């Protein structure tokens, strides 16, 4: 049975100065609690806020330092919690004293259904490079990777960033809402920062309002690393199905060598199926882009990018839909796997893209391509621009777009294999597909023969 305690003391950890119900390894807040020091969560414990808040206040004669809560063992978990800083002194701190809502130090865990408000020094008008909702870090590059999830949470009023993950960590940042301060001149904010070796996935988040009117840029999602930043590269990150509104750079992949050139190592970050929009130009540098890519072999396609703030015609040379540091086109590639399609039905999308010799997207000189097919299933096959295969059939693609991509669908009336070719006078690329007759659900399945027992 849960028991009410005015505070919780763990011999190997520290003191949680809030009234809590204790039930095994679950600490449930009994009400909103104010604290002037960090809550230390014992190893493996869950802090359940039960909808209540923990409010950080300056101590008498001093100022609040460090995170509001952090682990003191190998794991910590937070759910249904609120964290807020109120009236903190506008004093900058560094190292372990930097302000954060929750910090994971060389630990795994999760933050679920949690609200972060005003994690900032003073009114947030200073330029202290701190004030982060969730700070995740692990500098032990030789030890085990730490896994942290941040899901279904609300983050607003932070000073520097919503979530920052660095080092030997893998994160799952899913279905959160990040709200920056809009166009401000005191600090360049980010919704999510992942870098210096960190990896993972950033999926289905809404990230808005990160714009810097000073000499620099803010970003919705920032991935950084390499010699340019004095640390390891971050690679194999999936950024998908996010809605990014009114950020100087929606998705900023910034990983380079000392000369600010793409690294020799492939970073293999996927940026697909995101919606990016900026109404206008508010950045002071001026540089705005839906997607900006300094990296090697990152996969960028099928993103929807709109608004005057990302339109290359608004300020030529300063506003971009997609801005990739790449060489001349050297190849044509299929970005989607081979399809297996029932006879008479529409396939999934087939997406092709022109790339440079390092696998970066780049627009070719000749952007028109033909689409043809050969093989047993090719008689009667037709290609379409729409996912229902309902529009007029097409036989050509135009790759003159910011993502240098073409997409199409096919429907075939004959079963068998078919090889789809996309080609022009410069390049040809082919991919084998399969068209099959689906099994009739009324047809009984064959059963194994009965084996009589042997005595």
FINU-647554 format. One record per residue (C-alpha): residue number from 1; x negated, z, y negated. Coordinates in steps of 0.2 Angstrom, whole numbers, plus 2048, in hexadecimal, padded with zeros to 3 digits. Layout:
BEGIN
(site NUM,(X,Z,Y))
...
***
This chain:
BEGIN
(site 1,(800,800,800))
(site 2,(7FA,7FC,7EE))
(site 3,(7F5,80C,7E4))
(site 4,(7F5,80D,7D1))
(site 5,(7E4,811,7CA))
(site 6,(7DF,813,7B7))
(site 7,(7CF,80A,7BB))
(site 8,(7C6,803,7CA))
(site 9,(7B4,808,7CE))
(site 10,(7AA,800,7DC))
(site 11,(79A,808,7E1))
(site 12,(790,7F8,7E2))
(site 13,(797,7EF,7D3))
(site 14,(79E,7F8,7C4))
(site 15,(7AE,7FD,7BB))
(site 16,(7BE,7F4,7B8))
(site 17,(7C5,7FD,7A9))
(site 18,(7D7,7F8,7AB))
(site 19,(7E6,800,7B4))
(site 20,(7E8,7F7,7C4))
(site 21,(7F1,7F8,7D5))
(site 22,(7E4,7F7,7E3))
(site 23,(7E9,7F0,7F3))
(site 24,(7DA,7EC,7FE))
(site 25,(7D0,7DF,7F5))
(site 26,(7DD,7DB,7E8))
(site 27,(7DD,7E3,7D7))
(site 28,(7EE,7E0,7CE))
(site 29,(7EF,7E4,7BB))
(site 30,(7FC,7F1,7B8))
(site 31,(7FE,7EA,7A6))
(site 32,(7F4,7E2,797))
(site 33,(7E3,7EA,795))
(site 34,(7D7,7EA,787))
(site 35,(7C4,7EC,78A))
(site 36,(7B4,7EC,780))
(site 37,(7A9,7E8,78F))
(site 38,(7A8,7DC,79E))
(site 39,(7B3,7DF,7AD))
(site 40,(7A8,7DE,7BD))
(site 41,(7B2,7D8,7CC))
(site 42,(7AB,7DE,7DD))
(site 43,(7A6,7D1,7EA))
(site 44,(7B5,7C8,7F2))
(site 45,(7C2,7D1,7E7))
(site 46,(7D1,7C8,7DF))
(site 47,(7D6,7CD,7CE))
(site 48,(7E9,7C9,7CC))
(site 49,(7EF,7CA,7BA))
(site 50,(801,7CB,7BF))
(site 51,(804,7C1,7AF))
(site 52,(7FB,7CE,7A4))
(site 53,(7EC,7CC,798))
(site 54,(7DB,7D3,797))
(site 55,(7D6,7D4,784))
(site 56,(7C4,7D4,77F))
(site 57,(7C1,7DF,76F))
(site 58,(7B1,7E4,766))
(site 59,(7AB,7F5,76A))
(site 60,(7A9,802,75C))
(site 61,(799,7FE,752))
(site 62,(795,7EF,75C))
(site 63,(79C,7DE,763))
(site 64,(7A2,7D8,773))
(site 65,(795,7CE,77E))
(site 66,(795,7C5,78E))
(site 67,(7A4,7BF,798))
(site 68,(7B5,7C9,798))
(site 69,(7B4,7C9,7AB))
(site 70,(7A7,7C3,7B8))
(site 71,(7A2,7C5,7CA))
(site 72,(795,7D2,7D0))
(site 73,(794,7CB,7E1))
(site 74,(794,7BB,7EA))
(site 75,(7A7,7B7,7E6))
(site 76,(7B5,7BB,7DB))
(site 77,(7C7,7B5,7D9))
(site 78,(7D3,7B5,7CA))
(site 79,(7E6,7B1,7CA))
(site 80,(7F4,7B2,7BF))
(site 81,(7EA,7BA,7B1))
(site 82,(7E8,7B8,79E))
(site 83,(7D8,7BB,795))
(site 84,(7D6,7BC,782))
(site 85,(7C9,7C0,775))
(site 86,(7D0,7C8,765))
(site 87,(7C7,7CB,754))
(site 88,(7B6,7CA,75B))
(site 89,(7A7,7CA,74F))
(site 90,(7A0,7B9,74A))
(site 91,(78F,7BD,752))
(site 92,(786,7B1,75D))
(site 93,(77F,7B6,76E))
(site 94,(774,7AE,77B))
(site 95,(770,7AF,78D))
(site 96,(77B,7BB,797))
(site 97,(782,7C1,787))
(site 98,(78B,7B1,783))
(site 99,(79E,7B2,782))
(site 100,(7A9,7AC,790))
(site 101,(7BA,7B0,797))
(site 102,(7B4,7B0,7AA))
(site 103,(7A3,7AD,7B0))
(site 104,(79D,7A9,7C1))
(site 105,(78A,7AD,7C4))
(site 106,(784,7A6,7D4))
(site 107,(795,7A9,7DC))
(site 108,(7A4,7A0,7E3))
(site 109,(7B6,7A3,7DF))
(site 110,(7C5,79C,7D6))
(site 111,(7CF,79E,7C6))
(site 112,(7E1,799,7C9))
(site 113,(7F0,79A,7BD))
(site 114,(7E7,7A3,7B0))
(site 115,(7E8,7A1,79D))
(site 116,(7D9,7A2,791))
(site 117,(7DC,7A5,77E))
(site 118,(7D0,7A5,770))
(site 119,(7C0,7A8,77A))
(site 120,(7B6,7A7,76A))
(site 121,(7AC,7B1,75D))
(site 122,(7B6,7B5,74E))
(site 123,(7C3,7A8,749))
(site 124,(7B9,79B,752))
(site 125,(7B2,793,742))
(site 126,(7A0,797,745))
(site 127,(793,78C,74F))
(site 128,(78E,798,75D))
(site 129,(78C,78D,76C))
(site 130,(796,799,777))
(site 131,(7A8,79E,77A))
(site 132,(7AC,796,78B))
(site 133,(7BC,798,795))
(site 134,(7B4,798,7A6))
(site 135,(7A1,797,7A8))
(site 136,(79A,793,7B9))
(site 137,(787,793,7BC))
(site 138,(77B,794,7CB))
(site 139,(769,791,7C7))
(site 140,(764,794,7DA))
(site 141,(760,782,7DE))
(site 142,(75A,786,7EF))
(site 143,(768,792,7F4))
(site 144,(77A,78D,7FA))
(site 145,(785,783,7EF))
(site 146,(792,78E,7E7))
(site 147,(7A4,788,7E6))
(site 148,(7B0,78C,7D8))
(site 149,(7C2,786,7D5))
(site 150,(7CB,786,7C4))
(site 151,(7DD,781,7C6))
(site 152,(7EE,781,7BE))
(site 153,(7E7,78B,7AF))
(site 154,(7E9,78A,79C))
(site 155,(7DA,78A,790))
(site 156,(7DB,78A,77D))
(site 157,(7D3,791,76E))
(site 158,(7C1,791,776))
(site 159,(7B2,78F,76B))
(site 160,(7A7,784,775))
(site 161,(7AF,77E,785))
(site 162,(7BD,781,791))
(site 163,(7B3,780,7A2))
(site 164,(7A0,77F,7A3))
(site 165,(797,77D,7B4))
(site 166,(784,77B,7B6))
(site 167,(778,77C,7C4))
(site 168,(77B,77D,7D7))
(site 169,(78E,77E,7D7))
(site 170,(79C,773,7DC))
(site 171,(7AC,774,7D2))
(site 172,(7BE,76F,7D5))
(site 173,(7C6,76E,7C3))
(site 174,(7D8,769,7C6))
(site 175,(7E9,769,7BD))
(site 176,(7E3,773,7AE))
(site 177,(7E7,771,79C))
(site 178,(7D9,771,78F))
(site 179,(7DD,771,77C))
(site 180,(7CF,770,770))
(site 181,(7D0,774,75E))
(site 182,(7D1,762,758))
(site 183,(7C6,75A,74A))
(site 184,(7BA,768,745))
(site 185,(7A9,768,73D))
(site 186,(7A1,779,743))
(site 187,(79F,775,756))
(site 188,(7A0,766,762))
(site 189,(7AC,76C,76F))
(site 190,(7AE,766,781))
(site 191,(7BD,769,78D))
(site 192,(7B3,768,79D))
(site 193,(7A0,768,79F))
(site 194,(797,765,7AF))
(site 195,(785,763,7B0))
(site 196,(773,767,7B5))
(site 197,(776,764,7C8))
(site 198,(788,76A,7C8))
(site 199,(795,75F,7D2))
(site 200,(7A7,75E,7D8))
(site 201,(7B7,757,7D2))
(site 202,(7C1,757,7C1))
(site 203,(7D3,751,7C6))
(site 204,(7E4,751,7BD))
(site 205,(7E0,75B,7AE))
(site 206,(7E6,759,79C))
(site 207,(7D8,75A,78F))
(site 208,(7DB,757,77D))
(site 209,(7D5,75B,76B))
(site 210,(7C2,75B,76C))
(site 211,(7BB,752,75D))
(site 212,(7AC,756,752))
(site 213,(7AB,751,73F))
(site 214,(798,755,73E))
(site 215,(789,74B,744))
(site 216,(78D,74A,757))
(site 217,(79B,748,763))
(site 218,(7A8,753,76D))
(site 219,(7AE,74E,77E))
(site 220,(7BD,751,789))
(site 221,(7B2,751,799))
(site 222,(79F,751,798))
(site 223,(793,74E,7A6))
(site 224,(781,751,7A2))
(site 225,(770,753,7AA))
(site 226,(75F,74B,7AD))
(site 227,(74F,74B,7A4))
(site 228,(758,748,794))
(site 229,(75F,75A,795))
(site 230,(750,761,79E))
(site 231,(759,764,7AF))
(site 232,(760,75C,7BF))
(site 233,(76C,74E,7BF))
(site 234,(77F,751,7C4))
(site 235,(785,744,7D0))
(site 236,(794,740,7DC))
(site 237,(7A1,747,7D0))
(site 238,(7B3,740,7D1))
(site 239,(7BD,73F,7C0))
(site 240,(7CE,739,7C4))
(site 241,(7E0,739,7BE))
(site 242,(7DC,743,7AE))
(site 243,(7E5,741,79D))
(site 244,(7D9,742,78F))
(site 245,(7E0,741,77D))
(site 246,(7D7,741,76C))
(site 247,(7C6,745,772))
(site 248,(7B7,73D,769))
(site 249,(7B1,737,77B))
(site 250,(7BE,739,789))
(site 251,(7B1,739,797))
(site 252,(79F,73A,792))
(site 253,(792,737,7A0))
(site 254,(782,73B,798))
(site 255,(773,73B,7A4))
(site 256,(763,733,7A0))
(site 257,(750,734,7A0))
(site 258,(745,739,792))
(site 259,(747,729,789))
(site 260,(75A,72A,78A))
(site 261,(75A,71C,797))
(site 262,(765,71C,7A7))
(site 263,(75C,726,7B5))
(site 264,(754,71E,7C4))
(site 265,(75F,729,7D0))
(site 266,(771,723,7D2))
(site 267,(77D,730,7CC))
(site 268,(78D,729,7D4))
(site 269,(79A,731,7C9))
(site 270,(7AC,72A,7CB))
(site 271,(7B7,728,7BC))
(site 272,(7C7,720,7C2))
(site 273,(7DA,720,7BE))
(site 274,(7D8,72B,7AE))
(site 275,(7E3,729,79E))
(site 276,(7D9,72A,78E))
(site 277,(7E0,728,77C))
(site 278,(7DB,72C,76A))
(site 279,(7E6,729,75C))
(site 280,(7D9,726,74E))
(site 281,(7C7,729,749))
(site 282,(7C2,73B,745))
(site 283,(7B0,73D,74B))
(site 284,(7A3,73E,73D))
(site 285,(795,736,746))
(site 286,(79E,729,748))
(site 287,(79F,726,75B))
(site 288,(7AF,726,766))
(site 289,(7B1,71F,777))
(site 290,(7BE,721,785))
(site 291,(7B0,721,791))
(site 292,(79D,722,78D))
(site 293,(791,720,79B))
(site 294,(77E,723,79C))
(site 295,(77B,724,7AE))
(site 296,(777,719,7BE))
(site 297,(784,712,7CA))
(site 298,(793,71B,7C3))
(site 299,(7A4,714,7C8))
(site 300,(7B0,711,7BA))
(site 301,(7C0,708,7BC))
(site 302,(7D3,708,7BB))
(site 303,(7D3,713,7AC))
(site 304,(7E0,711,79E))
(site 305,(7D9,712,78D))
(site 306,(7E3,710,77D))
(site 307,(7E4,715,76B))
(site 308,(7DB,70F,75B))
(site 309,(7CE,71D,75D))
(site 310,(7C7,714,76D))
(site 311,(7CB,702,767))
(site 312,(7BA,6F8,764))
(site 313,(7C3,6EF,756))
(site 314,(7C6,6FF,74C))
(site 315,(7B4,702,748))
(site 316,(7A9,6F5,750))
(site 317,(799,6FD,757))
(site 318,(7A1,70E,755))
(site 319,(7B1,70E,75F))
(site 320,(7B1,709,772))
(site 321,(7BD,709,780))
(site 322,(7AF,70A,78D))
(site 323,(79C,70B,787))
(site 324,(790,709,796))
(site 325,(77D,707,794))
(site 326,(77A,6F9,7A0))
(site 327,(770,6E9,7A3))
(site 328,(777,6D8,7A5))
(site 329,(783,6D4,7B3))
(site 330,(77A,6D2,7C4))
(site 331,(788,6D3,7D1))
(site 332,(79A,6D4,7D5))
(site 333,(7A1,6E2,7DF))
(site 334,(7B1,6E8,7E8))
(site 335,(7B5,6F9,7E2))
(site 336,(7C3,6FC,7EF))
(site 337,(7C2,6FD,802))
(site 338,(7C8,6EF,80E))
(site 339,(7DB,6F0,810))
(site 340,(7E6,6F0,81F))
(site 341,(7F7,6E9,81B))
(site 342,(807,6E6,825))
(site 343,(80D,6D4,825))
(site 344,(818,6D0,817))
(site 345,(814,6E0,80C))
(site 346,(80A,6E1,7FD))
(site 347,(7F8,6E8,7FE))
(site 348,(7F0,6F6,7F4))
(site 349,(7E5,6F1,7E6))
(site 350,(7D5,6E7,7E8))
(site 351,(7CA,6EA,7D9))
(site 352,(7BA,6E1,7D5))
(site 353,(7AD,6E4,7C7))
(site 354,(79D,6DC,7C1))
(site 355,(78E,6E8,7C0))
(site 356,(77C,6E8,7BB))
(site 357,(76E,6E9,7C7))
(site 358,(770,6FC,7C7))
(site 359,(782,6FC,7CB))
(site 360,(788,700,7B9))
(site 361,(798,6F6,7B3))
(site 362,(794,6E8,7A7))
(site 363,(79E,6D9,7A1))
(site 364,(797,6C8,7A7))
(site 365,(794,6B9,79D))
(site 366,(7A1,6AF,7A6))
(site 367,(7B0,6BA,7A9))
(site 368,(7BC,6AE,7B2))
(site 369,(7BC,6B0,7C5))
(site 370,(7C6,6A7,7D3))
(site 371,(7CF,6B0,7E2))
(site 372,(7D0,6A7,7F3))
(site 373,(7D2,6AC,805))
(site 374,(7CC,6A6,816))
(site 375,(7D0,6AB,828))
(site 376,(7DE,6AC,835))
(site 377,(7EA,6B5,828))
(site 378,(7E6,6AA,81A))
(site 379,(7F4,69D,81C))
(site 380,(802,6A2,810))
(site 381,(7F8,6B1,808))
(site 382,(7FC,6B3,7F5))
(site 383,(7F4,6BE,7E8))
(site 384,(7FD,6C7,7DA))
(site 385,(7F9,6D1,7CB))
(site 386,(806,6DE,7CD))
(site 387,(807,6EC,7DA))
(site 388,(818,6E6,7E1))
(site 389,(812,6D4,7E4))
(site 390,(822,6CF,7DA))
(site 391,(81A,6C5,7CC))
(site 392,(814,6B3,7CD))
(site 393,(805,6B0,7D8))
(site 394,(7F4,6B0,7D1))
(site 395,(7E3,6A8,7D6))
(site 396,(7D8,6AD,7C8))
(site 397,(7D1,6BD,7C0))
(site 398,(7CA,6C1,7AF))
(site 399,(7BD,6CF,7AD))
(site 400,(7BC,6CE,79A))
(site 401,(7C1,6E0,798))
(site 402,(7B8,6F1,794))
(site 403,(7B7,6F6,7A6))
(site 404,(7B2,6E4,7AC))
(site 405,(7BE,6E5,7BA))
(site 406,(7CB,6DA,7C2))
(site 407,(7D9,6E1,7CE))
(site 408,(7E5,6D7,7D8))
(site 409,(7F1,6D9,7E8))
(site 410,(7F5,6CE,7F6))
(site 411,(803,6CB,803))
(site 412,(801,6C1,813))
(site 413,(80D,6BA,81F))
(site 414,(801,6B7,82E))
(site 415,(7F9,6C5,837))
(site 416,(7E6,6C6,83A))
(site 417,(7D6,6C8,830))
(site 418,(7D4,6C0,81F))
(site 419,(7C5,6C0,814))
(site 420,(7C8,6C0,801))
(site 421,(7BC,6B7,7F6))
(site 422,(7BA,6BB,7E3))
(site 423,(7AE,6AE,7DC))
(site 424,(7A8,6A3,7CD))
(site 425,(799,698,7CA))
(site 426,(78E,6A8,7C8))
(site 427,(793,6B4,7D6))
(site 428,(79D,6B5,7E6))
(site 429,(7A3,6C5,7EF))
(site 430,(7AE,6C6,7FE))
(site 431,(7B7,6D4,807))
(site 432,(7C0,6D3,818))
(site 433,(7D2,6D9,819))
(site 434,(7DE,6DC,828))
(site 435,(7F0,6D7,829))
(site 436,(7FA,6DE,838))
(site 437,(80B,6DE,840))
(site 438,(811,6F0,83F))
(site 439,(818,6F9,84F))
(site 440,(82A,6F8,851))
(site 441,(830,70A,850))
(site 442,(83E,706,85D))
(site 443,(830,701,86A))
(site 444,(82D,710,876))
(site 445,(81B,716,877))
(site 446,(812,713,888))
(site 447,(80F,723,891))
(site 448,(801,728,89D))
(site 449,(805,726,8B0))
(site 450,(80B,736,8B9))
(site 451,(7FE,73D,8C4))
(site 452,(804,746,8D3))
(site 453,(7FC,757,8D7))
(site 454,(7EE,756,8E4))
(site 455,(7ED,764,8F1))
***
